[in-house]
Amino acid sequence: MSYFARRGTAVVVGVAVVALVVGAIMNLGDEPGDGGSTRPASGASSPDSTLGGDGAGGTDSTGVTGSGAVTDPTSADPTTAAESTTTVFTPRTDVLVDPASFGRPYSQAVPGVLTFRGNPTRSYYGTGPMPRTTPQVLWSYPGNGPMCGESSEYGNVRTWCGTGWTGQAAVFERDGRTWVVFGAYDYKIHFVDAATGQDIIPPFATGDLAKGNVTVDPDGYPLIYEGSRDNYLRIIAFDGSEPRELWKLNGRTEDRKHNDDWDAAPLVLNGYLIEGGENSWFHGVQLNRGYDANGMVTVNPALAFRVPGWDQQLINDLGSQDPNRVSLEASVSVSGDTAWLNNSGGLLQGWDISSLRTGSGQVTRTFRFWTGDDSDASVVPDDEGYLYVGVEVDRNNRRAQQVGQLL
């Protein structure tokens, strides 16, 4: 039985449509081909690989290194005095993400839920224990009304309120304080104290709905990575009295297939940021993180790769059914040295990104499967090599009817 199946602990952080409501934080707390199995063939890059690099014992050009082991608490009966045992998990270092890290924390450097669904395999939900009594609402955010903003979709302007796609908060420990960080439909990224519900630092304003999911740097750098509907993926520092934009990437490129939003939650592994955009391109960026003479965090990003998240076969198979709508809206997942992607045209794909670990070679696609319809839920690769894939009923073509919605 996997580690994930044995766990009975959780984090309670609720994000409501109009306000963020935190019930109890324990310890830590949708938007507007070829056949085959969804288990990778033996010739594909197999997901049996290290929570390596960033947050898992690896290092980037700044030389920050993790400890190489993760200690995970086991839930005790929360109605009695706290008792726990610990098991030490040492991830492999010959791959980027150890498949055995399924269900385990992203990082030993930063305790918490740092990205959408918690870790590179999108399978971690925090630690406990949960109270067995009814949770009590500690605070709601904001205290002065809903988080709303206007935005245009297909030429129609309307008001959006709350958080969304995906809108999950990142919850993590820093300097003895639990932070809750999330983007919202008021265009802003918020940095909230989990104990009080008050802003730790002022919100960071983007130019449109901040509807994606924040990823916190897993190696302890005071950085978040977040996309917005204003076309930009940003790196934002939070080590000062106000958040600072250090870098941004524009998704509104001439060669985009459909849109220019950034919905997905990036991952940071071995000093690289990887992310898919609604412009249908899959990106890898070497971060080159460090600190300046005043001790403030710095980055010097360089594009490592940019590959299309679609192919001509997919365009041909979609035919007249909106063939350019092939956005990468789902958050990339990684197991072993393989990055797993879904797109809005139903193309499930695995990419060998081992070059981000070895420093040589090319990013290459090693797995392809067409689900037939919009597949904008993140792929979950488990510790036994299986993929779990969700498919929307949208185009509802013959292929989608053959394949189904849950694979």
C-alpha distance (Angstrom), angle and dihedral (degrees) to the residues before:
residue distance angle dihedral
M1 . . .
S2 3.81 . .
Y3 3.78 124.4 .
F4 3.80 88.4 -113.4
A5 3.80 92.7 57.5
R6 3.79 92.0 51.3
R7 3.77 96.6 53.3
G8 3.78 123.2 99.6
T9 3.79 102.4 174.9
A10 3.78 132.2 99.4
V11 3.78 148.8 174.2
V12 3.79 121.6 -116.2
V13 3.77 112.1 -146.9
G14 3.79 114.1 138.0
V15 3.78 123.3 -164.4
A16 3.79 110.5 -161.7
V17 3.79 124.6 -159.0
V18 3.80 92.6 -106.9
A19 3.80 104.2 18.6
L20 3.77 139.6 18.5
V21 3.79 110.2 -113.1
V22 3.78 120.4 -169.0
G23 3.76 113.6 -162.1
A24 3.79 105.9 178.5
I25 3.77 128.0 -22.2
M26 3.76 111.0 -156.6
N27 3.79 119.0 -162.4
L28 3.79 84.5 -39.8
G29 2.73 126.3 7.8
D30 24.47 146.6 -149.5
E31 3.08 124.6 -79.9
P32 3.34 145.2 -150.3
G33 27.21 80.0 -90.6
D34 3.70 116.8 1.4
G35 3.76 133.7 67.4
G36 3.75 134.8 -154.4
S37 3.76 136.7 104.8
T38 3.77 127.8 -49.4
R39 3.80 88.1 -126.3
P40 3.83 105.3 95.7
A41 3.77 115.5 -105.4
S42 3.76 117.7 -116.2
G43 3.78 90.2 -104.1
A44 3.79 91.9 57.4
S45 3.75 125.3 87.4
S46 3.78 98.7 -85.9
P47 3.79 120.4 -136.2
D48 3.78 95.6 -125.8
S49 3.72 100.2 110.3
T50 5.18 150.7 96.5
L51 3.59 136.0 -49.1
G52 3.74 72.9 -138.5
G53 3.73 132.2 164.0
D54 3.74 115.7 11.6
G55 3.75 112.5 37.3
A56 3.76 93.7 -0.7
G57 3.73 110.8 67.2
G58 3.78 100.1 -68.3
T59 3.77 129.7 113.7
D60 3.78 139.4 -143.9
S61 3.78 131.3 -155.7
T62 3.80 91.8 -67.7
G63 3.78 91.4 61.3
V64 3.81 97.8 -124.7
T65 3.79 107.5 153.3
G66 3.78 132.8 -170.1
S67 3.77 124.0 -134.3
G68 3.79 95.1 -110.3
A69 3.79 96.7 -126.4
V70 3.79 135.7 80.1
T71 3.78 124.6 -153.5
D72 3.80 114.5 -153.2
P73 3.80 124.3 -167.1
T74 3.77 119.7 -133.7
S75 3.78 115.7 -138.2
A76 3.79 116.9 -103.6
D77 3.78 125.5 -163.9
P78 3.83 100.8 -72.9
T79 3.80 91.2 -152.7
T80 3.80 91.0 67.5
A81 3.76 134.1 51.6
A82 3.79 112.2 -60.9
E83 3.77 112.2 -88.3
S84 3.76 123.7 166.3
T85 3.73 143.6 165.0
T86 3.77 125.2 -149.2
T87 3.75 133.3 -141.6
V88 3.77 121.1 -162.8
F89 3.79 116.3 -134.7
T90 3.80 116.4 -163.1
P91 3.81 110.7 -168.6
R92 3.76 122.9 -142.9
T93 3.79 116.1 -102.9
D94 3.81 99.1 -156.2
V95 3.81 92.3 81.3
L96 3.81 135.7 36.9
V97 3.80 96.8 -112.7
D98 3.78 123.6 19.1
P99 3.83 108.3 -133.9
A100 3.80 86.9 -141.7
S101 3.82 87.3 67.5
F102 3.82 87.4 75.1
G103 3.82 106.7 131.4
R104 3.80 92.5 10.4
P105 3.82 131.5 110.5
Y106 3.80 120.3 -76.2
S107 3.79 94.1 -132.5
Q108 3.77 143.8 18.7
A109 3.80 90.2 -159.5
V110 3.82 95.9 59.3
P111 3.82 118.2 32.2
G112 3.78 113.0 -145.6
V113 3.78 149.5 56.2
L114 3.80 98.6 -53.7
T115 3.79 104.0 174.0
F116 3.79 143.8 9.3
R117 3.80 106.4 -44.6
G118 3.75 90.1 -1.3
N119 3.80 109.7 -91.5
P120 3.83 144.4 27.6
T121 3.83 93.0 -78.2
R122 3.84 89.7 47.6
S123 3.79 91.0 -123.5
Y124 3.82 109.3 111.2
Y125 3.79 126.2 95.5
G126 3.80 105.0 173.3
T127 3.78 137.8 -101.9
G128 3.77 135.0 -63.9
P129 2.87 160.1 127.3
M130 3.78 100.7 -132.1
P131 3.79 118.4 -145.7
R132 3.79 115.7 -108.4
T133 3.78 91.1 -147.1
T134 3.80 121.9 78.8
P135 3.82 109.6 -73.5
Q136 3.79 115.6 -114.8
V137 3.80 124.3 -138.6
L138 3.81 107.4 -116.5
W139 3.80 97.8 -176.4
S140 3.79 144.3 -25.9
Y141 3.79 127.6 -136.0
P142 2.91 134.1 -105.2
G143 3.76 104.6 21.1
N144 3.80 95.0 -160.7
G145 3.80 103.4 60.2
P146 3.78 139.5 -65.6
M147 3.80 126.6 -33.7
C148 3.82 102.3 -113.9
G149 3.79 139.3 158.7
E150 3.78 139.7 167.5
S151 3.77 120.5 -111.3
S152 3.79 137.0 167.2
E153 3.79 124.8 -122.1
Y154 3.81 117.8 -176.0
G155 3.80 88.9 -19.9
N156 3.80 96.1 -49.9
V157 3.80 116.1 115.5
R158 3.79 117.2 -152.4
T159 3.79 139.4 154.9
W160 3.78 118.2 -98.3
C161 3.80 122.4 -164.4
G162 3.80 134.5 -165.5
T163 3.78 124.8 4.1
G164 3.76 132.0 -48.0
W165 3.75 154.8 161.9
T166 2.85 90.2 51.0
G167 3.76 108.4 -23.4
Q168 3.81 96.0 168.0
A169 3.79 112.7 154.5
A170 3.78 122.3 -122.7
V171 3.82 110.5 -131.0
F172 3.79 119.1 -166.9
E173 3.80 146.1 146.9
R174 3.80 122.8 -107.7
D175 3.80 127.4 165.3
G176 3.80 93.6 -16.5
R177 3.80 94.3 -50.0
T178 3.80 131.4 103.1
W179 3.80 112.0 -130.1
V180 3.81 126.0 -157.8
V181 3.81 110.8 -161.6
F182 3.81 124.8 179.9
G183 3.79 143.8 146.8
A184 3.81 121.0 -121.9
Y185 3.78 144.1 -171.5
D186 3.82 90.8 -96.8
Y187 3.83 85.4 78.5
K188 3.81 90.9 -108.7
I189 3.78 140.1 114.9
H190 3.80 109.7 -139.8
F191 3.81 129.1 -150.7
V192 3.81 108.4 -160.8
D193 3.79 134.4 179.6
A194 3.80 107.4 -122.9
A195 3.79 91.9 -149.5
T196 3.80 97.1 54.1
G197 3.80 108.8 16.3
Q198 3.82 89.4 -126.0
D199 3.79 127.7 127.9
I200 3.80 112.9 -93.0
I201 3.80 90.2 -164.2
P202 3.81 127.2 -0.3
P203 3.81 117.7 -80.1
F204 3.80 118.5 -94.3
A205 3.81 112.2 -121.4
T206 3.80 120.4 -139.9
G207 3.81 124.4 -175.2
D208 3.80 98.9 -104.4
L209 3.80 142.4 2.1
A210 3.81 111.2 -24.3
K211 3.78 91.4 -150.7
G212 3.77 101.7 147.3
N213 3.76 127.9 89.0
V214 3.80 125.0 -89.0
T215 3.79 118.7 -125.2
V216 3.80 116.9 -158.9
D217 3.78 118.2 -147.2
P218 3.82 104.8 -97.7
D219 3.81 95.1 -150.6
G220 3.77 97.9 62.5
Y221 3.78 99.9 -98.3
P222 3.82 108.8 140.2
L223 3.79 92.3 -114.7
I224 3.77 137.4 120.5
Y225 3.79 127.9 -165.4
E226 3.80 116.4 -147.8
G227 3.79 139.7 158.6
S228 3.80 129.5 -146.3
R229 3.77 139.5 -164.9
D230 3.80 87.7 -111.4
N231 3.84 87.8 84.1
Y232 3.82 96.3 -101.7
L233 3.78 135.3 114.9
R234 3.80 106.7 -160.0
I235 3.77 142.2 -163.2
I236 3.81 108.5 -147.7
A237 3.81 127.4 -172.1
F238 3.79 120.0 -145.8
D239 3.80 101.1 -176.0
G240 3.80 96.3 104.8
S241 3.78 138.2 57.4
E242 3.81 88.6 -83.5
P243 3.82 132.2 28.0
R244 3.82 115.3 -97.8
E245 3.79 127.9 -151.1
L246 3.80 107.6 -134.6
W247 3.81 100.7 173.5
K248 3.80 142.4 -8.9
L249 3.80 137.5 -165.7
N250 3.80 120.8 -148.1
G251 3.80 115.7 -135.6
R252 3.81 93.7 -168.2
T253 3.78 96.8 95.9
E254 3.79 129.1 155.2
D255 3.80 91.7 -117.7
R256 3.82 96.4 51.9
K257 3.79 114.8 129.2
H258 3.79 101.6 -150.4
N259 3.80 123.7 -18.2
D260 3.80 142.7 -2.4
D261 3.83 106.5 -134.2
W262 3.79 124.7 118.4
D263 3.80 109.2 -136.6
A264 3.78 103.5 151.7
A265 3.80 127.9 87.6
P266 3.81 111.2 -117.2
L267 3.78 124.4 -133.4
V268 3.79 126.5 -137.7
L269 3.80 115.5 -150.0
N270 3.79 129.4 163.8
G271 3.79 92.8 -13.9
Y272 3.81 94.8 -48.6
L273 3.78 131.2 109.2
I274 3.82 115.1 -145.3
E275 3.79 122.9 -167.7
G276 3.78 143.0 154.7
G277 3.79 121.6 -141.7
E278 3.77 137.0 -155.3
N279 3.79 85.5 -111.1
S280 3.84 82.9 75.7
W281 3.82 96.1 -116.0
F282 3.81 126.0 123.3
H283 3.81 113.4 -141.1
G284 3.78 137.8 -163.2
V285 3.80 119.7 -168.3
Q286 3.80 126.8 -173.2
L287 3.79 103.7 -137.8
N288 3.82 103.5 -160.6
R289 3.80 92.6 -161.4
G290 3.77 124.0 -169.4
Y291 3.80 145.0 129.7
D292 3.79 132.2 -91.8
A293 3.79 128.1 -131.9
N294 3.81 90.0 -83.8
G295 3.79 93.1 53.5
M296 3.80 94.5 -106.7
V297 3.79 118.2 140.8
T298 3.81 118.6 -104.8
V299 3.80 137.5 -173.5
N300 3.80 132.3 -164.0
P301 3.81 103.1 -169.6
A302 3.80 122.9 -161.7
L303 3.80 124.8 -175.5
A304 3.81 108.5 -112.7
F305 3.81 98.7 179.6
R306 3.80 142.4 -10.7
V307 3.78 117.8 -170.0
P308 3.82 132.2 169.4
G309 3.80 117.6 -100.1
W310 3.80 91.3 -148.5
D311 3.81 138.6 46.5
Q312 3.79 136.3 -150.2
Q313 3.79 91.8 -102.6
L314 3.80 89.4 61.2
I315 3.81 91.7 49.2
N316 3.82 89.6 50.2
D317 3.81 93.1 47.1
L318 3.81 92.9 50.5
G319 3.79 89.4 52.9
S320 3.80 110.7 169.4
Q321 3.83 93.4 -6.7
D322 3.79 98.7 102.3
P323 3.82 94.5 -71.9
N324 3.81 95.0 -173.7
R325 3.81 93.0 58.4
V326 3.80 94.5 95.0
S327 3.82 100.8 125.3
L328 3.80 124.5 162.4
E329 3.81 98.7 -127.1
A330 3.80 98.4 147.0
S331 3.80 120.8 85.8
V332 3.78 113.0 -104.2
S333 3.81 116.1 -113.8
V334 3.80 126.8 -157.8
S335 3.78 132.6 -155.9
G336 3.76 121.8 168.0
D337 3.79 106.5 -21.6
T338 3.82 93.1 -38.1
A339 3.79 125.2 104.4
W340 3.81 113.5 -154.4
L341 3.80 121.3 -148.4
N342 3.79 138.2 177.6
N343 3.78 125.7 -167.6
S344 3.78 138.7 -161.6
G345 3.78 91.0 -101.8
G346 3.80 92.0 58.4
L347 3.80 98.2 -103.8
L348 3.81 110.5 150.4
Q349 3.78 109.3 -167.1
G350 3.79 142.2 172.4
W351 3.80 121.5 -149.0
D352 3.80 125.1 -162.7
I353 3.81 104.1 -132.3
S354 3.81 96.6 169.1
S355 3.82 88.7 124.1
L356 3.82 87.3 75.5
R357 3.79 86.6 64.0
T358 3.79 102.1 35.9
G359 3.79 99.3 36.9
S360 3.79 92.4 -131.0
G361 3.78 138.3 80.1
Q362 3.79 133.4 35.3
V363 3.78 134.8 -73.1
T364 3.80 104.1 -107.0
R365 3.78 135.8 178.3
T366 3.80 112.7 -115.0
F367 3.81 103.3 169.3
R368 3.82 134.7 43.5
F369 3.80 131.8 177.0
W370 3.81 127.9 160.3
T371 3.80 115.1 -143.7
G372 3.81 91.6 -176.7
D373 3.80 98.5 -129.0
D374 3.79 145.0 54.5
S375 3.82 107.0 -52.1
D376 3.79 104.9 -177.2
A377 3.81 98.6 147.3
S378 3.80 117.0 101.2
V379 3.78 116.9 -100.3
V380 3.82 113.8 -117.9
P381 3.83 114.5 -151.0
D382 3.80 111.2 -164.7
D383 3.80 130.5 -151.2
E384 3.82 92.9 -96.6
G385 3.81 96.3 56.4
Y386 3.82 99.2 -98.4
L387 3.81 124.0 132.8
Y388 3.80 123.7 -143.2
V389 3.80 112.5 -153.4
G390 3.81 133.6 -178.5
V391 3.82 123.8 -155.7
E392 3.81 128.5 -165.9
V393 3.81 124.5 -136.9
D394 3.80 99.3 -120.8
R395 3.78 116.7 118.1
N396 3.81 89.2 19.8
N397 3.79 93.8 -160.7
R398 3.78 126.9 164.4
R399 3.80 94.0 -90.1
A400 3.81 91.7 52.9
Q401 3.78 90.8 49.9
Q402 3.80 90.4 51.4
V403 3.81 94.9 47.9
G404 3.81 101.9 39.2
Q405 3.79 132.4 -151.1
L406 3.81 105.1 -78.3
L407 3.79 117.7 48.0
